[in-house]
Amino acid sequence: MSEDEGLTIELTAKQAAVTFLFAGLVLGGSLGLAAGAFAFGGDTQLSMNNGSAESGSDADGSDSGSELVSLDGVEFEGEPSKGDSDAPIKIVEVNEFGCPFCAEFQGIDASGRIPIDQMDVAGQIESQYVDTGEVEVISKDYPVPNLHPNGPEAHKAANCVYENEKDSYWEYHDELFERRDQWMASGQGNTEETFRQISNDLGLDTETVMQCYDNSENEEASNDRRRLTNSVGRLGTPTFFVGNRDNGFVKVTGAQPLPRFEEAITTVQNQ
């Protein structure tokens, strides 16, 4: 999310326990971070300004509601995905490996002050929608080097894993989030060495993956970002597009809870 955009936070009873955590954050002086971390869907609205310095991206952080977009020019085939390619609903995940909110959405603790990970929204979507054949999740790269200088390198490493060890892509994807602090650190070869170590730990053909990494010009990540920008404009991360080619896609901005995705799915189905 951008550092200067206002966010609307909507809380439901289902997230009441998490709300109490936020109360503690507010009392502790972290109101801006709490606001930037959540954009809930529910019955009660509370508007706050996002003053966090730990933003996920440099773009608009507001949710687009139920407005439908087409995603013209954005490719789906040949991209990292989870689920049945014939699933009637697609969730196009716009991801940035350096983004703490992206990590938290995946159920990975990227900050002690952001409790989004406790909801494991990505895991809920997978178990309730992907595993049942209703949804296919498609991952798109959206590196933001002005916020996370080593982010493009992480996307390059992940794409080399997808190219050479496709079945292990999502494990590598998760480990990049788990080890953000390591590969984001500058100096002493931390970045490349972390990518190599993750590959080793997962039992991949590390030499092939790293040879790809050394020779790659990172065209996949650059193309993803360019095509998304050309299609829908500048984005914050994470951003999701829920829908299909026939009915259009609902834009869901931010690390939001499961009910917001359910609402978007229903909107598309009712077209």
C-alpha positions in Angstrom: 0.0 0.0 0.0 1.2 3.6 -0.5 2.2 5.5 2.6 -0.1 8.4 2.0 -3.4 6.7 0.9 -6.4 6.3 3.1 -7.8 2.9 3.7 -11.2 1.7 4.8 -11.2 -1.1 7.4 -14.3 -3.2 7.8 -14.5 -5.6 10.6 -16.8 -8.6 11.1 -17.5 -10.6 14.2 -15.4 -13.4 12.7 -12.3 -11.2 13.0 -13.2 -9.9 16.5 -10.2 -11.6 18.1 -7.8 -10.0 15.7 -9.4 -6.6 16.3 -8.4 -6.8 19.9 -4.8 -7.3 18.8 -5.1 -4.0 16.8 -6.4 -2.2 19.9 -3.1 -3.1 21.5 -1.2 -1.8 18.5 -3.1 1.5 18.6 -2.4 1.9 22.3 1.2 1.2 21.6 1.5 4.0 19.1 1.3 1.8 15.9 -2.0 3.1 14.6 -0.7 3.8 11.1 0.8 0.3 10.7 -2.4 -1.3 11.9 -4.4 0.7 9.3 -2.1 -0.2 6.5 -2.2 -3.8 7.4 -5.9 -4.5 7.1 -8.8 -3.7 4.7 -11.6 -5.9 6.0 -14.9 -6.7 4.4 -17.9 -6.8 6.8 -20.7 -4.8 8.4 -19.0 -2.1 10.5 -16.6 0.4 8.9 -13.8 2.3 10.5 -11.8 4.7 8.4 -8.1 5.4 9.1 -5.1 6.9 7.3 -2.3 4.7 6.5 0.9 6.3 8.0 3.0 3.2 7.9 6.6 3.4 6.7 6.5 -0.3 6.0 4.4 -0.1 2.9 3.9 -3.0 0.5 4.1 -1.0 -2.7 4.2 2.5 -4.2 0.7 2.5 -5.7 -2.9 3.2 -4.8 -4.0 1.3 -1.7 -7.8 1.7 -2.0 -10.1 -1.1 -2.7 -12.1 -0.8 -6.0 -15.3 -2.4 -4.6 -17.2 -4.4 -7.2 -16.1 -2.6 -10.3 -15.1 -5.1 -13.0 -12.0 -4.9 -15.1 -11.0 -7.0 -18.1 -7.2 -7.6 -17.7 -6.7 -7.3 -21.4 -3.1 -8.2 -22.4 -2.4 -10.0 -19.1 -1.4 -13.6 -19.7 -2.6 -16.5 -17.6 -1.2 -19.6 -19.4 2.3 -20.7 -18.5 2.2 -18.8 -15.2 2.7 -20.3 -11.7 -0.7 -21.4 -10.6 -2.6 -23.5 -8.1 -5.7 -25.5 -8.9 -7.6 -26.7 -12.0 -6.9 -24.6 -15.1 -10.6 -25.1 -16.0 -11.8 -23.6 -12.8 -14.6 -21.1 -13.5 -13.1 -18.5 -11.2 -9.5 -17.2 -11.3 -7.8 -15.3 -8.6 -4.9 -13.4 -10.2 -2.4 -12.7 -7.3 -0.2 -9.7 -7.9 2.8 -10.4 -5.7 5.9 -8.7 -4.4 8.4 -10.9 -2.5 9.7 -8.0 -0.5 6.2 -6.9 0.6 5.4 -7.7 4.3 1.7 -7.6 3.7 2.1 -10.2 0.9 4.0 -12.5 3.2 1.4 -12.0 6.0 -1.4 -12.8 3.6 0.3 -16.1 2.9 0.2 -17.0 6.6 3.9 -16.1 7.1 4.9 -13.8 10.0 6.7 -10.9 8.4 6.3 -8.5 11.2 5.5 -8.8 14.9 3.3 -5.8 14.6 1.1 -7.1 11.8 -1.1 -10.1 12.8 -2.5 -10.8 9.4 -0.7 -14.1 9.2 -2.9 -15.5 11.9 -5.8 -15.5 9.5 -3.9 -17.5 6.8 -6.2 -16.2 4.1 -4.2 -17.8 1.3 -4.6 -21.2 3.1 -8.3 -20.7 3.5 -8.8 -19.9 -0.2 -6.8 -23.0 -1.1 -8.7 -25.4 1.1 -12.1 -24.0 0.5 -11.9 -23.0 -3.2 -8.8 -24.3 -5.0 -8.9 -27.8 -3.7 -12.6 -28.1 -4.6 -11.9 -27.1 -8.2 -13.8 -23.8 -8.0 -10.8 -21.5 -8.2 -7.5 -21.4 -9.9 -4.9 -19.0 -8.3 -2.4 -17.5 -10.8 0.6 -15.6 -9.5 2.0 -12.5 -11.3 5.2 -10.7 -10.5 5.1 -7.0 -9.5 8.6 -6.1 -8.1 8.9 -2.6 -6.5 12.7 -1.9 -6.4 12.3 1.6 -5.0 10.9 0.0 -1.8 12.7 -3.3 -1.9 15.9 -3.1 -4.0 16.5 -6.9 -3.9 12.9 -7.7 -4.7 13.5 -8.1 -8.5 16.3 -10.6 -7.7 13.8 -12.7 -5.7 11.4 -12.8 -8.5 14.2 -13.8 -10.9 15.2 -16.7 -8.6 11.5 -17.8 -8.3 11.0 -17.7 -12.0 14.1 -19.8 -12.6 12.7 -22.4 -10.1 9.4 -22.4 -12.1 11.3 -22.8 -15.3 13.5 -25.7 -14.1 11.7 -27.2 -11.0 8.1 -26.3 -11.7 6.6 -28.6 -9.0 8.6 -26.9 -6.3 7.7 -23.3 -7.2 5.2 -22.8 -4.4 7.5 -24.2 -1.8 10.3 -21.8 -3.0 7.7 -19.0 -3.1 6.9 -19.6 0.6 10.5 -19.8 1.6 11.3 -16.5 -0.1 8.7 -14.9 2.2 10.0 -16.8 5.2 13.5 -15.7 4.7 12.8 -12.1 3.6 15.1 -10.6 6.2 18.0 -12.7 4.8 17.9 -12.0 1.1 16.7 -8.4 1.6 19.9 -7.6 3.5 22.7 -6.0 1.5 26.3 -7.0 1.5 28.3 -10.2 1.7 26.4 -11.9 -0.9 23.3 -12.4 1.3 20.9 -12.2 -1.5 22.2 -14.8 -3.9 23.5 -17.1 -1.1 20.0 -17.2 0.4 18.5 -18.1 -2.9 21.0 -20.9 -3.3 20.4 -22.2 0.3 16.7 -22.3 -0.2 17.2 -24.4 -3.3 19.5 -26.7 -1.5 17.2 -27.1 1.5 14.3 -28.0 -0.9 16.5 -30.6 -2.6 16.3 -28.9 -6.0 18.9 -29.0 -8.8 20.6 -25.9 -7.4 23.3 -25.6 -10.0 20.8 -25.5 -12.8 18.6 -23.0 -11.0 21.4 -20.7 -10.1 22.9 -20.9 -13.6 19.5 -19.8 -14.9 19.5 -17.0 -12.3 23.0 -15.8 -13.3 22.0 -15.7 -17.0 18.5 -14.3 -16.6 17.6 -10.7 -17.5 14.5 -11.0 -15.4 12.2 -10.5 -18.4 9.3 -12.4 -16.9 9.0 -10.1 -13.9 9.4 -7.0 -16.0 6.8 -8.2 -18.5 4.3 -9.0 -15.8 4.6 -5.6 -14.2 4.5 -3.8 -17.6 1.4 -5.7 -18.8 -0.5 -5.2 -15.5 0.3 -1.5 -15.5 -0.8 -1.2 -19.2 -4.0 -3.0 -18.4 -5.1 -1.6 -15.1 -2.7 1.2 -14.1 -0.3 1.3 -11.1 -0.9 -1.2 -8.3 -0.2 -1.7 -4.7 0.8 -5.1 -3.4 -0.8 -7.4 -2.7 -3.6 -6.9 -5.2 -5.9 -9.6 -6.5 -8.2 -9.8 -9.5 -11.1 -12.2 -8.9 -13.2 -13.4 -11.9 -12.8 -14.7 -15.4 -12.4 -13.6 -19.0 -16.1 -13.8 -19.8 -17.5 -11.8 -16.8 -14.6 -9.6 -15.9 -12.5 -9.3 -12.7 -13.2 -7.6 -9.3 -10.1 -5.8 -8.0 -9.4 -6.6 -4.4 -6.6 -4.5 -3.0 -4.7 -5.4 0.2 -4.3 -8.3 2.5 -8.0 -8.8 3.1 -9.9 -11.6 4.8 -11.8 -14.4 3.2 -15.3 -12.8 3.2 -14.0 -10.1 0.8 -12.9 -12.7 -1.7 -16.2 -14.6 -1.3 -18.0 -11.3 -2.0 -15.9 -10.8 -5.2 -16.6 -14.4 -6.3 -20.3 -13.9 -5.8 -20.2 -10.6 -7.8 -18.6 -12.3 -10.8 -21.0 -15.3 -10.6 -24.0 -13.0 -10.7 -22.9 -11.2 -13.9 
